[in-house]
């Protein structure tokens, strides 16, 4: 897919907080867009990591630093999953 070019105008007040290196700003903006797409469930962690050019674990850690958990299930769902795995594993050893 051919990349699309976007031009955005940022207020001077925001620019004063950004590094002067445009490549760093570009990378940060792309990562933030990817984080939002993952948060919305539009793309997976793995696909976002691939598009960001980092490994999946690095992307998961980065998302964690932003307060976005890799697992968003509540404890009852996790316990149910663990029981399913336990039953499956018990069935394979018989």
PDB file of N, CA, C and O in Angstrom:
ATOM      1  N   UNK A   1       0.846  -1.172   0.000  1.00  0.00           N
ATOM      2  CA  UNK A   1       0.000   0.000   0.000  1.00  0.00           C
ATOM      3  C   UNK A   1       0.895   1.240   0.000  1.00  0.00           C
ATOM      4  O   UNK A   1       1.861   1.324   0.759  1.00  0.00           O
ATOM      5  N   UNK A   2       0.569   2.170  -0.836  1.00  0.00           N
ATOM      6  CA  UNK A   2       1.339   3.398  -0.945  1.00  0.00           C
ATOM      7  C   UNK A   2       1.062   4.301   0.260  1.00  0.00           C
ATOM      8  O   UNK A   2      -0.094   4.522   0.622  1.00  0.00           O
ATOM      9  N   UNK A   3       2.118   4.819   0.876  1.00  0.00           N
ATOM     10  CA  UNK A   3       1.906   5.712   2.025  1.00  0.00           C
ATOM     11  C   UNK A   3       1.162   6.981   1.615  1.00  0.00           C
ATOM     12  O   UNK A   3       1.329   7.492   0.508  1.00  0.00           O
ATOM     13  N   UNK A   4       0.344   7.468   2.531  1.00  0.00           N
ATOM     14  CA  UNK A   4      -0.326   8.757   2.325  1.00  0.00           C
ATOM     15  C   UNK A   4       0.399   9.805   3.132  1.00  0.00           C
ATOM     16  O   UNK A   4       0.908   9.532   4.219  1.00  0.00           O
ATOM     17  N   UNK A   5       0.442  10.971   2.606  1.00  0.00           N
ATOM     18  CA  UNK A   5       1.123  12.071   3.275  1.00  0.00           C
ATOM     19  C   UNK A   5       0.088  12.978   3.934  1.00  0.00           C
ATOM     20  O   UNK A   5      -0.897  13.376   3.311  1.00  0.00           O
ATOM     21  N   UNK A   6       0.329  13.296   5.203  1.00  0.00           N
ATOM     22  CA  UNK A   6      -0.539  14.205   5.948  1.00  0.00           C
ATOM     23  C   UNK A   6       0.293  15.390   6.410  1.00  0.00           C
ATOM     24  O   UNK A   6       1.441  15.242   6.827  1.00  0.00           O
ATOM     25  N   UNK A   7      -0.285  16.516   6.331  1.00  0.00           N
ATOM     26  CA  UNK A   7       0.374  17.705   6.854  1.00  0.00           C
ATOM     27  C   UNK A   7      -0.528  18.264   7.943  1.00  0.00           C
ATOM     28  O   UNK A   7      -1.709  18.529   7.718  1.00  0.00           O
ATOM     29  N   UNK A   8       0.049  18.439   9.129  1.00  0.00           N
ATOM     30  CA  UNK A   8      -0.746  18.982  10.226  1.00  0.00           C
ATOM     31  C   UNK A   8      -0.079  20.246  10.758  1.00  0.00           C
ATOM     32  O   UNK A   8       1.142  20.401  10.733  1.00  0.00           O
ATOM     33  N   UNK A   9      -0.910  21.108  11.223  1.00  0.00           N
ATOM     34  CA  UNK A   9      -0.423  22.357  11.801  1.00  0.00           C
ATOM     35  C   UNK A   9      -0.560  22.247  13.311  1.00  0.00           C
ATOM     36  O   UNK A   9      -1.648  21.989  13.827  1.00  0.00           O
ATOM     37  N   UNK A  10       0.545  22.443  14.013  1.00  0.00           N
ATOM     38  CA  UNK A  10       0.541  22.348  15.470  1.00  0.00           C
ATOM     39  C   UNK A  10       0.741  23.727  16.078  1.00  0.00           C
ATOM     40  O   UNK A  10       1.551  24.514  15.589  1.00  0.00           O
ATOM     41  N   UNK A  11       0.008  24.019  17.139  1.00  0.00           N
ATOM     42  CA  UNK A  11       0.190  25.302  17.819  1.00  0.00           C
ATOM     43  C   UNK A  11       1.608  25.421  18.387  1.00  0.00           C
ATOM     44  O   UNK A  11       2.213  24.424  18.779  1.00  0.00           O
ATOM     45  N   UNK A  12       2.111  26.607  18.426  1.00  0.00           N
ATOM     46  CA  UNK A  12       3.457  26.867  18.932  1.00  0.00           C
ATOM     47  C   UNK A  12       3.622  26.341  20.358  1.00  0.00           C
ATOM     48  O   UNK A  12       4.699  25.874  20.727  1.00  0.00           O
ATOM     49  N   UNK A  13       2.568  26.414  21.149  1.00  0.00           N
ATOM     50  CA  UNK A  13       2.639  25.939  22.536  1.00  0.00           C
ATOM     51  C   UNK A  13       2.953  24.443  22.593  1.00  0.00           C
ATOM     52  O   UNK A  13       3.649  23.993  23.503  1.00  0.00           O
ATOM     53  N   UNK A  14       2.455  23.684  21.645  1.00  0.00           N
ATOM     54  CA  UNK A  14       2.758  22.249  21.603  1.00  0.00           C
ATOM     55  C   UNK A  14       4.171  22.035  21.075  1.00  0.00           C
ATOM     56  O   UNK A  14       4.916  21.203  21.593  1.00  0.00           O
ATOM     57  N   UNK A  15       4.533  22.783  20.050  1.00  0.00           N
ATOM     58  CA  UNK A  15       5.854  22.632  19.442  1.00  0.00           C
ATOM     59  C   UNK A  15       6.977  22.846  20.440  1.00  0.00           C
ATOM     60  O   UNK A  15       8.040  22.236  20.321  1.00  0.00           O
ATOM     61  N   UNK A  16       6.752  23.701  21.415  1.00  0.00           N
ATOM     62  CA  UNK A  16       7.802  23.978  22.389  1.00  0.00           C
ATOM     63  C   UNK A  16       8.135  22.756  23.250  1.00  0.00           C
ATOM     64  O   UNK A  16       9.197  22.703  23.871  1.00  0.00           O
ATOM     65  N   UNK A  17       7.224  21.771  23.286  1.00  0.00           N
ATOM     66  CA  UNK A  17       7.452  20.557  24.072  1.00  0.00           C
ATOM     67  C   UNK A  17       8.033  19.411  23.247  1.00  0.00           C
ATOM     68  O   UNK A  17       8.425  18.382  23.797  1.00  0.00           O
ATOM     69  N   UNK A  18       8.086  19.588  21.951  1.00  0.00           N
ATOM     70  CA  UNK A  18       8.542  18.518  21.063  1.00  0.00           C
ATOM     71  C   UNK A  18      10.015  18.663  20.727  1.00  0.00           C
ATOM     72  O   UNK A  18      10.548  19.772  20.703  1.00  0.00           O
ATOM     73  N   UNK A  19      10.675  17.532  20.465  1.00  0.00           N
ATOM     74  CA  UNK A  19      12.071  17.615  20.032  1.00  0.00           C
ATOM     75  C   UNK A  19      12.155  18.302  18.665  1.00  0.00           C
ATOM     76  O   UNK A  19      11.185  18.310  17.907  1.00  0.00           O
ATOM     77  N   UNK A  20      13.282  18.856  18.371  1.00  0.00           N
ATOM     78  CA  UNK A  20      13.435  19.546  17.092  1.00  0.00           C
ATOM     79  C   UNK A  20      13.639  18.579  15.931  1.00  0.00           C
ATOM     80  O   UNK A  20      13.527  18.976  14.771  1.00  0.00           O
ATOM     81  N   UNK A  21      13.935  17.331  16.225  1.00  0.00           N
ATOM     82  CA  UNK A  21      14.147  16.315  15.193  1.00  0.00           C
ATOM     83  C   UNK A  21      12.795  15.811  14.667  1.00  0.00           C
ATOM     84  O   UNK A  21      12.041  15.152  15.384  1.00  0.00           O
ATOM     85  N   UNK A  22      12.510  16.134  13.409  1.00  0.00           N
ATOM     86  CA  UNK A  22      11.221  15.751  12.817  1.00  0.00           C
ATOM     87  C   UNK A  22      11.014  14.239  12.764  1.00  0.00           C
ATOM     88  O   UNK A  22       9.880  13.771  12.869  1.00  0.00           O
ATOM     89  N   UNK A  23      12.084  13.473  12.605  1.00  0.00           N
ATOM     90  CA  UNK A  23      11.949  12.012  12.559  1.00  0.00           C
ATOM     91  C   UNK A  23      11.466  11.455  13.891  1.00  0.00           C
ATOM     92  O   UNK A  23      10.672  10.515  13.928  1.00  0.00           O
ATOM     93  N   UNK A  24      11.948  12.037  14.981  1.00  0.00           N
ATOM     94  CA  UNK A  24      11.499  11.599  16.308  1.00  0.00           C
ATOM     95  C   UNK A  24      10.019  11.913  16.491  1.00  0.00           C
ATOM     96  O   UNK A  24       9.264  11.083  16.997  1.00  0.00           O
ATOM     97  N   UNK A  25       9.610  13.091  16.085  1.00  0.00           N
ATOM     98  CA  UNK A  25       8.204  13.494  16.199  1.00  0.00           C
ATOM     99  C   UNK A  25       7.337  12.577  15.336  1.00  0.00           C
ATOM    100  O   UNK A  25       6.281  12.122  15.775  1.00  0.00           O
ATOM    101  N   UNK A  26       7.784  12.308  14.115  1.00  0.00           N
ATOM    102  CA  UNK A  26       7.046  11.428  13.205  1.00  0.00           C
ATOM    103  C   UNK A  26       6.872  10.049  13.825  1.00  0.00           C
ATOM    104  O   UNK A  26       5.774   9.492  13.795  1.00  0.00           O
ATOM    105  N   UNK A  27       7.935   9.495  14.382  1.00  0.00           N
ATOM    106  CA  UNK A  27       7.875   8.175  15.011  1.00  0.00           C
ATOM    107  C   UNK A  27       6.901   8.172  16.175  1.00  0.00           C
ATOM    108  O   UNK A  27       6.112   7.238  16.326  1.00  0.00           O
ATOM    109  N   UNK A  28       6.950   9.208  16.997  1.00  0.00           N
ATOM    110  CA  UNK A  28       6.036   9.290  18.148  1.00  0.00           C
ATOM    111  C   UNK A  28       4.588   9.367  17.702  1.00  0.00           C
ATOM    112  O   UNK A  28       3.722   8.713  18.283  1.00  0.00           O
ATOM    113  N   UNK A  29       4.317  10.158  16.677  1.00  0.00           N
ATOM    114  CA  UNK A  29       2.939  10.296  16.189  1.00  0.00           C
ATOM    115  C   UNK A  29       2.428   8.966  15.619  1.00  0.00           C
ATOM    116  O   UNK A  29       1.279   8.590  15.853  1.00  0.00           O
ATOM    117  N   UNK A  30       3.274   8.267  14.880  1.00  0.00           N
ATOM    118  CA  UNK A  30       2.876   6.969  14.343  1.00  0.00           C
ATOM    119  C   UNK A  30       2.585   6.003  15.477  1.00  0.00           C
ATOM    120  O   UNK A  30       1.583   5.288  15.442  1.00  0.00           O
ATOM    121  N   UNK A  31       3.445   5.972  16.478  1.00  0.00           N
ATOM    122  CA  UNK A  31       3.232   5.060  17.616  1.00  0.00           C
ATOM    123  C   UNK A  31       1.929   5.385  18.341  1.00  0.00           C
ATOM    124  O   UNK A  31       1.186   4.484  18.729  1.00  0.00           O
ATOM    125  N   UNK A  32       1.659   6.672  18.521  1.00  0.00           N
ATOM    126  CA  UNK A  32       0.416   7.052  19.202  1.00  0.00           C
ATOM    127  C   UNK A  32      -0.811   6.632  18.393  1.00  0.00           C
ATOM    128  O   UNK A  32      -1.814   6.205  18.965  1.00  0.00           O
ATOM    129  N   UNK A  33      -0.736   6.751  17.075  1.00  0.00           N
ATOM    130  CA  UNK A  33      -1.842   6.294  16.230  1.00  0.00           C
ATOM    131  C   UNK A  33      -2.020   4.780  16.355  1.00  0.00           C
ATOM    132  O   UNK A  33      -3.143   4.285  16.444  1.00  0.00           O
ATOM    133  N   UNK A  34      -0.913   4.058  16.360  1.00  0.00           N
ATOM    134  CA  UNK A  34      -0.983   2.601  16.507  1.00  0.00           C
ATOM    135  C   UNK A  34      -1.546   2.203  17.863  1.00  0.00           C
ATOM    136  O   UNK A  34      -2.356   1.281  17.958  1.00  0.00           O
ATOM    137  N   UNK A  35      -1.120   2.891  18.901  1.00  0.00           N
ATOM    138  CA  UNK A  35      -1.637   2.627  20.251  1.00  0.00           C
ATOM    139  C   UNK A  35      -3.154   2.820  20.267  1.00  0.00           C
ATOM    140  O   UNK A  35      -3.875   2.010  20.849  1.00  0.00           O
ATOM    141  N   UNK A  36      -3.630   3.866  19.646  1.00  0.00           N
ATOM    142  CA  UNK A  36      -5.060   4.128  19.627  1.00  0.00           C
ATOM    143  C   UNK A  36      -5.807   3.058  18.836  1.00  0.00           C
ATOM    144  O   UNK A  36      -6.891   2.637  19.240  1.00  0.00           O
ATOM    145  N   UNK A  37      -5.243   2.617  17.718  1.00  0.00           N
ATOM    146  CA  UNK A  37      -5.881   1.560  16.931  1.00  0.00           C
ATOM    147  C   UNK A  37      -5.971   0.254  17.729  1.00  0.00           C
ATOM    148  O   UNK A  37      -6.976  -0.452  17.653  1.00  0.00           O
ATOM    149  N   UNK A  38      -4.930  -0.063  18.487  1.00  0.00           N
ATOM    150  CA  UNK A  38      -4.952  -1.262  19.337  1.00  0.00           C
ATOM    151  C   UNK A  38      -5.978  -1.085  20.444  1.00  0.00           C
ATOM    152  O   UNK A  38      -6.765  -1.991  20.718  1.00  0.00           O
ATOM    153  N   UNK A  39      -5.972   0.060  21.070  1.00  0.00           N
ATOM    154  CA  UNK A  39      -6.903   0.336  22.176  1.00  0.00           C
ATOM    155  C   UNK A  39      -8.353   0.173  21.728  1.00  0.00           C
ATOM    156  O   UNK A  39      -9.196  -0.303  22.489  1.00  0.00           O
ATOM    157  N   UNK A  40      -8.636   0.571  20.488  1.00  0.00           N
ATOM    158  CA  UNK A  40      -9.989   0.453  19.947  1.00  0.00           C
ATOM    159  C   UNK A  40     -10.310  -0.948  19.440  1.00  0.00           C
ATOM    160  O   UNK A  40     -11.452  -1.239  19.082  1.00  0.00           O
ATOM    161  N   UNK A  41      -9.297  -1.816  19.411  1.00  0.00           N
ATOM    162  CA  UNK A  41      -9.508  -3.173  18.935  1.00  0.00           C
ATOM    163  C   UNK A  41      -9.521  -3.292  17.417  1.00  0.00           C
ATOM    164  O   UNK A  41      -9.989  -4.294  16.876  1.00  0.00           O
ATOM    165  N   UNK A  42      -9.013  -2.284  16.732  1.00  0.00           N
ATOM    166  CA  UNK A  42      -9.009  -2.286  15.263  1.00  0.00           C
ATOM    167  C   UNK A  42      -7.883  -3.152  14.719  1.00  0.00           C
ATOM    168  O   UNK A  42      -8.060  -3.846  13.718  1.00  0.00           O
ATOM    169  N   UNK A  43      -6.724  -3.115  15.374  1.00  0.00           N
ATOM    170  CA  UNK A  43      -5.603  -3.972  14.993  1.00  0.00           C
ATOM    171  C   UNK A  43      -5.055  -4.658  16.235  1.00  0.00           C
ATOM    172  O   UNK A  43      -5.310  -4.227  17.360  1.00  0.00           O
ATOM    173  N   UNK A  44      -4.310  -5.718  16.023  1.00  0.00           N
ATOM    174  CA  UNK A  44      -3.745  -6.480  17.132  1.00  0.00           C
ATOM    175  C   UNK A  44      -2.430  -5.861  17.613  1.00  0.00           C
ATOM    176  O   UNK A  44      -1.833  -5.027  16.932  1.00  0.00           O
ATOM    177  N   UNK A  45      -1.997  -6.286  18.791  1.00  0.00           N
ATOM    178  CA  UNK A  45      -0.702  -5.854  19.319  1.00  0.00           C
ATOM    179  C   UNK A  45       0.411  -6.241  18.349  1.00  0.00           C
ATOM    180  O   UNK A  45       1.317  -5.454  18.075  1.00  0.00           O
ATOM    181  N   UNK A  46       0.326  -7.478  17.831  1.00  0.00           N
ATOM    182  CA  UNK A  46       1.362  -7.964  16.919  1.00  0.00           C
ATOM    183  C   UNK A  46       1.449  -7.138  15.645  1.00  0.00           C
ATOM    184  O   UNK A  46       2.541  -6.786  15.199  1.00  0.00           O
ATOM    185  N   UNK A  47       0.295  -6.831  15.061  1.00  0.00           N
ATOM    186  CA  UNK A  47       0.279  -6.027  13.823  1.00  0.00           C
ATOM    187  C   UNK A  47       0.786  -4.620  14.096  1.00  0.00           C
ATOM    188  O   UNK A  47       1.533  -4.064  13.291  1.00  0.00           O
ATOM    189  N   UNK A  48       0.389  -4.043  15.216  1.00  0.00           N
ATOM    190  CA  UNK A  48       0.851  -2.698  15.569  1.00  0.00           C
ATOM    191  C   UNK A  48       2.368  -2.685  15.754  1.00  0.00           C
ATOM    192  O   UNK A  48       3.049  -1.766  15.299  1.00  0.00           O
ATOM    193  N   UNK A  49       2.885  -3.704  16.422  1.00  0.00           N
ATOM    194  CA  UNK A  49       4.335  -3.798  16.630  1.00  0.00           C
ATOM    195  C   UNK A  49       5.046  -3.890  15.288  1.00  0.00           C
ATOM    196  O   UNK A  49       6.063  -3.233  15.066  1.00  0.00           O
ATOM    197  N   UNK A  50       4.505  -4.707  14.401  1.00  0.00           N
ATOM    198  CA  UNK A  50       5.088  -4.859  13.065  1.00  0.00           C
ATOM    199  C   UNK A  50       5.120  -3.518  12.333  1.00  0.00           C
ATOM    200  O   UNK A  50       6.140  -3.148  11.751  1.00  0.00           O
ATOM    201  N   UNK A  51       4.010  -2.798  12.366  1.00  0.00           N
ATOM    202  CA  UNK A  51       3.938  -1.494  11.692  1.00  0.00           C
ATOM    203  C   UNK A  51       4.850  -0.457  12.344  1.00  0.00           C
ATOM    204  O   UNK A  51       5.340   0.456  11.680  1.00  0.00           O
ATOM    205  N   UNK A  52       5.075  -0.607  13.663  1.00  0.00           N
ATOM    206  CA  UNK A  52       5.954   0.315  14.384  1.00  0.00           C
ATOM    207  C   UNK A  52       7.424  -0.027  14.185  1.00  0.00           C
ATOM    208  O   UNK A  52       8.308   0.777  14.480  1.00  0.00           O
ATOM    209  N   UNK A  53       7.673  -1.240  13.678  1.00  0.00           N
ATOM    210  CA  UNK A  53       9.055  -1.656  13.460  1.00  0.00           C
ATOM    211  C   UNK A  53       9.758  -2.117  14.720  1.00  0.00           C
ATOM    212  O   UNK A  53      10.981  -2.027  14.828  1.00  0.00           O
ATOM    213  N   UNK A  54       8.969  -2.621  15.689  1.00  0.00           N
ATOM    214  CA  UNK A  54       9.540  -3.144  16.933  1.00  0.00           C
ATOM    215  C   UNK A  54       8.970  -4.533  17.172  1.00  0.00           C
ATOM    216  O   UNK A  54       7.986  -4.917  16.540  1.00  0.00           O
ATOM    217  N   UNK A  55       9.588  -5.300  18.092  1.00  0.00           N
ATOM    218  CA  UNK A  55       9.027  -6.614  18.379  1.00  0.00           C
ATOM    219  C   UNK A  55       7.787  -6.451  19.259  1.00  0.00           C
ATOM    220  O   UNK A  55       7.587  -5.423  19.907  1.00  0.00           O
ATOM    221  N   UNK A  56       6.971  -7.492  19.260  1.00  0.00           N
ATOM    222  CA  UNK A  56       5.681  -7.435  19.957  1.00  0.00           C
ATOM    223  C   UNK A  56       5.841  -7.123  21.434  1.00  0.00           C
ATOM    224  O   UNK A  56       5.088  -6.319  21.983  1.00  0.00           O
ATOM    225  N   UNK A  57       6.823  -7.758  22.090  1.00  0.00           N
ATOM    226  CA  UNK A  57       7.005  -7.538  23.527  1.00  0.00           C
ATOM    227  C   UNK A  57       7.351  -6.079  23.813  1.00  0.00           C
ATOM    228  O   UNK A  57       6.847  -5.502  24.776  1.00  0.00           O
ATOM    229  N   UNK A  58       8.199  -5.484  22.993  1.00  0.00           N
ATOM    230  CA  UNK A  58       8.558  -4.071  23.186  1.00  0.00           C
ATOM    231  C   UNK A  58       7.320  -3.195  23.054  1.00  0.00           C
ATOM    232  O   UNK A  58       7.152  -2.233  23.804  1.00  0.00           O
ATOM    233  N   UNK A  59       6.459  -3.522  22.109  1.00  0.00           N
ATOM    234  CA  UNK A  59       5.242  -2.721  21.921  1.00  0.00           C
ATOM    235  C   UNK A  59       4.291  -2.904  23.101  1.00  0.00           C
ATOM    236  O   UNK A  59       3.674  -1.944  23.561  1.00  0.00           O
ATOM    237  N   UNK A  60       4.177  -4.141  23.588  1.00  0.00           N
ATOM    238  CA  UNK A  60       3.321  -4.402  24.752  1.00  0.00           C
ATOM    239  C   UNK A  60       3.816  -3.619  25.962  1.00  0.00           C
ATOM    240  O   UNK A  60       3.019  -3.040  26.699  1.00  0.00           O
ATOM    241  N   UNK A  61       5.133  -3.600  26.166  1.00  0.00           N
ATOM    242  CA  UNK A  61       5.713  -2.850  27.285  1.00  0.00           C
ATOM    243  C   UNK A  61       5.435  -1.356  27.109  1.00  0.00           C
ATOM    244  O   UNK A  61       5.071  -0.672  28.065  1.00  0.00           O
ATOM    245  N   UNK A  62       5.607  -0.855  25.889  1.00  0.00           N
ATOM    246  CA  UNK A  62       5.334   0.558  25.622  1.00  0.00           C
ATOM    247  C   UNK A  62       3.877   0.895  25.912  1.00  0.00           C
ATOM    248  O   UNK A  62       3.585   1.945  26.486  1.00  0.00           O
ATOM    249  N   UNK A  63       2.964   0.015  25.520  1.00  0.00           N
ATOM    250  CA  UNK A  63       1.547   0.238  25.801  1.00  0.00           C
ATOM    251  C   UNK A  63       1.300   0.233  27.312  1.00  0.00           C
ATOM    252  O   UNK A  63       0.501   1.021  27.817  1.00  0.00           O
ATOM    253  N   UNK A  64       1.986  -0.653  28.022  1.00  0.00           N
ATOM    254  CA  UNK A  64       1.846  -0.705  29.478  1.00  0.00           C
ATOM    255  C   UNK A  64       2.281   0.600  30.125  1.00  0.00           C
ATOM    256  O   UNK A  64       1.655   1.063  31.079  1.00  0.00           O
ATOM    257  N   UNK A  65       3.353   1.195  29.609  1.00  0.00           N
ATOM    258  CA  UNK A  65       3.810   2.485  30.128  1.00  0.00           C
ATOM    259  C   UNK A  65       2.764   3.575  29.908  1.00  0.00           C
ATOM    260  O   UNK A  65       2.718   4.560  30.644  1.00  0.00           O
ATOM    261  N   UNK A  66       1.934   3.390  28.896  1.00  0.00           N
ATOM    262  CA  UNK A  66       0.863   4.349  28.606  1.00  0.00           C
ATOM    263  C   UNK A  66      -0.428   4.008  29.351  1.00  0.00           C
ATOM    264  O   UNK A  66      -1.450   4.673  29.185  1.00  0.00           O
ATOM    265  N   UNK A  67      -0.362   2.955  30.177  1.00  0.00           N
ATOM    266  CA  UNK A  67      -1.531   2.580  30.979  1.00  0.00           C
ATOM    267  C   UNK A  67      -2.529   1.706  30.244  1.00  0.00           C
ATOM    268  O   UNK A  67      -3.675   1.578  30.675  1.00  0.00           O
ATOM    269  N   UNK A  68      -2.103   1.097  29.127  1.00  0.00           N
ATOM    270  CA  UNK A  68      -2.998   0.243  28.360  1.00  0.00           C
ATOM    271  C   UNK A  68      -2.554  -1.204  28.563  1.00  0.00           C
ATOM    272  O   UNK A  68      -1.490  -1.600  28.086  1.00  0.00           O
ATOM    273  N   UNK A  69      -3.365  -1.993  29.269  1.00  0.00           N
ATOM    274  CA  UNK A  69      -2.955  -3.364  29.585  1.00  0.00           C
ATOM    275  C   UNK A  69      -3.031  -4.279  28.370  1.00  0.00           C
ATOM    276  O   UNK A  69      -3.851  -4.081  27.473  1.00  0.00           O
ATOM    277  N   UNK A  70      -2.168  -5.274  28.358  1.00  0.00           N
ATOM    278  CA  UNK A  70      -2.201  -6.282  27.294  1.00  0.00           C
ATOM    279  C   UNK A  70      -3.452  -7.139  27.451  1.00  0.00           C
ATOM    280  O   UNK A  70      -4.121  -7.461  26.470  1.00  0.00           O
ATOM    281  N   UNK A  71      -3.762  -7.504  28.690  1.00  0.00           N
ATOM    282  CA  UNK A  71      -4.975  -8.255  28.985  1.00  0.00           C
ATOM    283  C   UNK A  71      -5.987  -7.300  29.579  1.00  0.00           C
ATOM    284  O   UNK A  71      -5.679  -6.563  30.516  1.00  0.00           O
ATOM    285  N   UNK A  72      -7.201  -7.310  29.032  1.00  0.00           N
ATOM    286  CA  UNK A  72      -8.225  -6.446  29.599  1.00  0.00           C
ATOM    287  C   UNK A  72      -9.403  -7.248  30.148  1.00  0.00           C
ATOM    288  O   UNK A  72     -10.497  -6.721  30.347  1.00  0.00           O
ATOM    289  N   UNK A  73      -9.150  -8.540  30.389  1.00  0.00           N
ATOM    290  CA  UNK A  73     -10.186  -9.379  30.967  1.00  0.00           C
ATOM    291  C   UNK A  73     -10.254  -9.166  32.473  1.00  0.00           C
ATOM    292  O   UNK A  73      -9.259  -8.813  33.106  1.00  0.00           O
ATOM    293  N   UNK A  74     -11.441  -9.383  33.039  1.00  0.00           N
ATOM    294  CA  UNK A  74     -11.513  -9.314  34.496  1.00  0.00           C
ATOM    295  C   UNK A  74     -11.080 -10.661  35.067  1.00  0.00           C
ATOM    296  O   UNK A  74     -10.889 -11.624  34.325  1.00  0.00           O
ATOM    297  N   UNK A  75     -10.930 -10.723  36.358  1.00  0.00           N
ATOM    298  CA  UNK A  75     -10.358 -11.903  37.014  1.00  0.00           C
ATOM    299  C   UNK A  75     -11.201 -13.156  36.771  1.00  0.00           C
ATOM    300  O   UNK A  75     -10.649 -14.250  36.647  1.00  0.00           O
ATOM    301  N   UNK A  76     -12.524 -13.018  36.700  1.00  0.00           N
ATOM    302  CA  UNK A  76     -13.360 -14.200  36.476  1.00  0.00           C
ATOM    303  C   UNK A  76     -13.101 -14.808  35.094  1.00  0.00           C
ATOM    304  O   UNK A  76     -13.117 -16.030  34.947  1.00  0.00           O
ATOM    305  N   UNK A  77     -12.863 -13.975  34.090  1.00  0.00           N
ATOM    306  CA  UNK A  77     -12.554 -14.483  32.752  1.00  0.00           C
ATOM    307  C   UNK A  77     -11.197 -15.182  32.736  1.00  0.00           C
ATOM    308  O   UNK A  77     -11.032 -16.210  32.079  1.00  0.00           O
ATOM    309  N   UNK A  78     -10.240 -14.633  33.450  1.00  0.00           N
ATOM    310  CA  UNK A  78      -8.905 -15.242  33.526  1.00  0.00           C
ATOM    311  C   UNK A  78      -8.979 -16.592  34.229  1.00  0.00           C
ATOM    312  O   UNK A  78      -8.364 -17.561  33.783  1.00  0.00           O
ATOM    313  N   UNK A  79      -9.731 -16.658  35.330  1.00  0.00           N
ATOM    314  CA  UNK A  79      -9.885 -17.922  36.057  1.00  0.00           C
ATOM    315  C   UNK A  79     -10.595 -18.968  35.198  1.00  0.00           C
ATOM    316  O   UNK A  79     -10.240 -20.147  35.233  1.00  0.00           O
ATOM    317  N   UNK A  80     -11.581 -18.545  34.439  1.00  0.00           N
ATOM    318  CA  UNK A  80     -12.292 -19.456  33.540  1.00  0.00           C
ATOM    319  C   UNK A  80     -11.338 -19.989  32.468  1.00  0.00           C
ATOM    320  O   UNK A  80     -11.337 -21.183  32.171  1.00  0.00           O
ATOM    321  N   UNK A  81     -10.533 -19.107  31.895  1.00  0.00           N
ATOM    322  CA  UNK A  81      -9.535 -19.526  30.897  1.00  0.00           C
ATOM    323  C   UNK A  81      -8.536 -20.508  31.509  1.00  0.00           C
ATOM    324  O   UNK A  81      -8.173 -21.502  30.879  1.00  0.00           O
ATOM    325  N   UNK A  82      -8.095 -20.229  32.732  1.00  0.00           N
ATOM    326  CA  UNK A  82      -7.138 -21.112  33.403  1.00  0.00           C
ATOM    327  C   UNK A  82      -7.757 -22.487  33.637  1.00  0.00           C
ATOM    328  O   UNK A  82      -7.076 -23.501  33.484  1.00  0.00           O
ATOM    329  N   UNK A  83      -9.024 -22.536  34.001  1.00  0.00           N
ATOM    330  CA  UNK A  83      -9.708 -23.813  34.215  1.00  0.00           C
ATOM    331  C   UNK A  83      -9.831 -24.576  32.900  1.00  0.00           C
ATOM    332  O   UNK A  83      -9.655 -25.794  32.874  1.00  0.00           O
ATOM    333  N   UNK A  84     -10.127 -23.880  31.821  1.00  0.00           N
ATOM    334  CA  UNK A  84     -10.212 -24.521  30.501  1.00  0.00           C
ATOM    335  C   UNK A  84      -8.874 -25.130  30.106  1.00  0.00           C
ATOM    336  O   UNK A  84      -8.823 -26.246  29.590  1.00  0.00           O
ATOM    337  N   UNK A  85      -7.798 -24.401  30.347  1.00  0.00           N
ATOM    338  CA  UNK A  85      -6.459 -24.913  30.040  1.00  0.00           C
ATOM    339  C   UNK A  85      -6.163 -26.123  30.907  1.00  0.00           C
ATOM    340  O   UNK A  85      -5.633 -27.121  30.420  1.00  0.00           O
ATOM    341  N   UNK A  86      -6.505 -26.041  32.201  1.00  0.00           N
ATOM    342  CA  UNK A  86      -6.258 -27.166  33.115  1.00  0.00           C
ATOM    343  C   UNK A  86      -7.001 -28.411  32.633  1.00  0.00           C
ATOM    344  O   UNK A  86      -6.431 -29.502  32.596  1.00  0.00           O
ATOM    345  N   UNK A  87      -8.250 -28.251  32.270  1.00  0.00           N
ATOM    346  CA  UNK A  87      -9.039 -29.393  31.800  1.00  0.00           C
ATOM    347  C   UNK A  87      -8.472 -29.954  30.496  1.00  0.00           C
ATOM    348  O   UNK A  87      -8.412 -31.170  30.310  1.00  0.00           O
ATOM    349  N   UNK A  88      -8.068 -29.085  29.618  1.00  0.00           N
ATOM    350  CA  UNK A  88      -7.482 -29.515  28.337  1.00  0.00           C
ATOM    351  C   UNK A  88      -6.200 -30.292  28.562  1.00  0.00           C
ATOM    352  O   UNK A  88      -5.976 -31.337  27.951  1.00  0.00           O
ATOM    353  N   UNK A  89      -5.358 -29.769  29.446  1.00  0.00           N
ATOM    354  CA  UNK A  89      -4.085 -30.431  29.740  1.00  0.00           C
ATOM    355  C   UNK A  89      -4.331 -31.775  30.430  1.00  0.00           C
ATOM    356  O   UNK A  89      -3.617 -32.740  30.162  1.00  0.00           O
ATOM    357  N   UNK A  90      -5.332 -31.852  31.314  1.00  0.00           N
ATOM    358  CA  UNK A  90      -5.656 -33.108  31.996  1.00  0.00           C
ATOM    359  C   UNK A  90      -6.150 -34.134  30.982  1.00  0.00           C
ATOM    360  O   UNK A  90      -5.872 -35.326  31.120  1.00  0.00           O
ATOM    361  N   UNK A  91      -6.875 -33.681  29.972  1.00  0.00           N
ATOM    362  CA  UNK A  91      -7.389 -34.587  28.939  1.00  0.00           C
ATOM    363  C   UNK A  91      -6.293 -35.114  28.030  1.00  0.00           C
ATOM    364  O   UNK A  91      -6.441 -36.202  27.474  1.00  0.00           O
ATOM    365  N   UNK A  92      -5.205 -34.389  27.860  1.00  0.00           N
ATOM    366  CA  UNK A  92      -4.141 -34.846  26.968  1.00  0.00           C
ATOM    367  C   UNK A  92      -3.214 -35.836  27.654  1.00  0.00           C
ATOM    368  O   UNK A  92      -2.465 -36.543  26.981  1.00  0.00           O
ATOM    369  N   UNK A  93      -3.249 -35.901  28.991  1.00  0.00           N
ATOM    370  CA  UNK A  93      -2.354 -36.809  29.703  1.00  0.00           C
ATOM    371  C   UNK A  93      -3.015 -38.140  30.012  1.00  0.00           C
ATOM    372  O   UNK A  93      -2.369 -39.053  30.526  1.00  0.00           O
ATOM    373  N   UNK A  94      -4.288 -38.254  29.703  1.00  0.00           N
ATOM    374  CA  UNK A  94      -5.009 -39.494  29.994  1.00  0.00           C
ATOM    375  C   UNK A  94      -4.907 -40.458  28.843  1.00  0.00           C
ATOM    376  O   UNK A  94      -5.455 -41.558  28.910  1.00  0.00           O
TER     377      UNK A  94
END
